[in-house]
Amino acid sequence: MAMLKRKAGGVRAGKEAPADLTRGYILKAAAKLFRNQGYVATTLRQIAESAGIQAGSVYYHFRSKDEILLEILDTGMDEVQKSVENRLAALPRDASSRQKIAAAIEGHLAGLLLHGDFTSASIRTYGQLPANLKRSNQERRRTYSAFWDDLLTQASERGEMRPGLDLHVARLVVLGAVNWTVEWYDPRKGPVQQVAKQIASLISDGVFLHERG
């Protein structure tokens, strides 16, 4: 998402059209509110006030609070998956499954923390949503889960993982542990990359066989 410039009393256009900038402000403001107080407690009036626009102006860009939330959910998932794919693409062709999963963990965590409000809003609000709102985002979630299932299955088939692991449970534990990082991560105590490598090491040591020297 492009950087947005604000001045007192409204929105100032940079390289983007004012409407695009205002839409970006609405999404950023809503993501922060959804993250901090949840979907149900957040109102369109609060979103407009936080974005620095009139309440009625929100409807020029979005038909409802639901539509705002769904775009935030999709953006959060897309940024995480893009981050993971970029990390994997940077690996050598002969990378081991351990290296691939470590890179995927690092990419997932970087995507979470570098797009904090969008990804945190996605994690924190999803369980609060009625079924009709969840359905729109479910395909992205299923695709991402299947991607992780494939990584773990490949590792198991190559004999790199501890025998007897339930791969479905392994995926839930890995992603659950990484997602929880948004609740405690403090950038003052270390960069994202450093924390990501530590978490990847902790998880990998639990699921992989020790590599032979």
SVG drawing of the C-alpha trace seen along z (x, -y; Angstrom):
<svg xmlns="http://www.w3.org/2000/svg" viewBox="-24 -22 53 65">
<polyline fill="none" stroke="black" stroke-width="0.4" points="0.0,0.0 1.4,-3.4 2.6,-5.8 -0.1,-8.4 0.5,-12.0 -1.8,-13.9 -2.1,-17.5 -4.2,-19.3 -7.8,-19.5 -7.8,-16.8 -6.0,-14.6 -3.3,-15.9 -2.7,-14.1 0.8,-12.9 1.2,-10.7 -2.2,-9.2 -5.6,-10.7 -7.3,-12.2 -10.0,-9.4 -7.3,-6.7 -5.6,-8.4 -8.9,-8.8 -9.7,-5.1 -6.3,-4.2 -6.9,-6.4 -10.2,-4.7 -8.7,-1.2 -5.7,-2.1 -8.0,-3.7 -10.5,-0.9 -7.7,1.8 -6.3,0.1 -9.8,-0.2 -10.7,3.4 -7.4,4.5 -7.8,2.6 -11.5,2.9 -13.0,5.5 -15.4,5.6 -18.7,5.3 -17.6,2.3 -16.2,0.3 -18.6,-2.0 -18.4,-3.8 -18.5,-7.1 -15.4,-6.1 -13.7,-5.0 -14.5,-8.3 -13.3,-10.4 -10.1,-8.5 -9.5,-8.8 -10.2,-12.6 -13.2,-12.7 -17.0,-13.3 -19.0,-10.2 -21.1,-10.3 -17.9,-10.4 -17.2,-6.8 -20.0,-5.6 -18.4,-7.2 -15.6,-4.5 -17.4,-1.6 -20.9,-0.4 -20.7,0.8 -18.5,1.6 -18.6,5.2 -17.0,4.3 -14.2,2.4 -13.5,5.4 -13.5,7.8 -10.9,5.8 -8.8,5.6 -9.1,9.4 -8.1,10.0 -5.2,7.5 -3.9,9.1 -3.9,12.6 -2.4,11.4 0.5,9.6 1.4,12.6 1.3,15.0 3.3,12.7 6.0,12.4 6.2,16.2 6.5,16.7 9.2,14.1 11.3,15.8 10.9,19.2 11.8,17.8 15.1,16.6 16.2,20.1 18.5,22.2 16.9,24.9 18.3,27.7 17.1,26.2 16.0,28.8 12.5,28.9 13.9,27.6 15.2,24.6 12.0,24.1 9.8,24.3 12.1,22.0 11.9,19.5 8.1,19.8 7.9,19.1 10.2,16.1 8.1,14.8 4.8,15.4 6.1,13.5 7.6,10.7 4.3,10.3 2.4,10.2 4.5,7.7 5.4,5.4 1.6,5.0 0.6,5.0 -2.9,3.5 -4.2,5.3 -2.9,8.7 -3.7,8.3 -7.2,7.2 -7.6,10.3 -6.4,12.5 -8.4,10.8 -11.7,10.3 -12.2,13.4 -13.6,15.4 -16.2,12.7 -17.7,12.6 -21.0,14.1 -20.8,17.0 -21.7,14.8 -18.7,12.5 -16.3,15.4 -17.2,17.1 -15.8,14.4 -12.3,14.7 -12.4,18.5 -11.0,19.4 -7.8,17.4 -7.4,19.1 -8.0,22.6 -5.4,21.9 -2.9,20.7 -3.5,23.7 -3.1,26.1 0.2,24.4 1.5,25.2 0.1,28.7 2.1,29.3 5.3,28.0 4.9,30.3 3.9,33.3 7.0,32.9 9.2,32.7 7.6,35.9 7.9,37.8 11.5,36.8 12.1,38.4 13.2,35.1 10.5,34.8 10.1,36.8 8.0,39.9 4.5,40.1 3.7,36.4 0.1,35.5 0.8,32.9 -2.6,31.2 -1.9,30.6 1.7,29.6 0.4,26.9 -2.1,25.6 0.6,25.4 3.1,23.7 0.8,21.0 -0.9,20.6 2.5,19.9 3.6,17.5 0.2,15.6 0.4,15.1 3.5,13.1 1.4,10.0 0.3,10.0 3.8,9.7 6.2,8.5 8.0,5.3 10.3,3.8 12.4,2.1 13.6,5.6 14.9,6.7 14.2,6.4 11.5,8.6 14.1,10.7 15.9,11.6 12.7,12.7 11.6,14.6 14.9,16.6 14.6,17.5 11.0,18.7 11.8,20.7 14.7,22.3 12.5,23.2 9.8,24.7 12.1,26.5 14.0,28.2 10.7,29.6 9.5,31.1 12.6,32.0 15.1,34.8 18.6,33.6 20.6,33.1 23.5,35.5 26.9,33.8"/>
</svg>
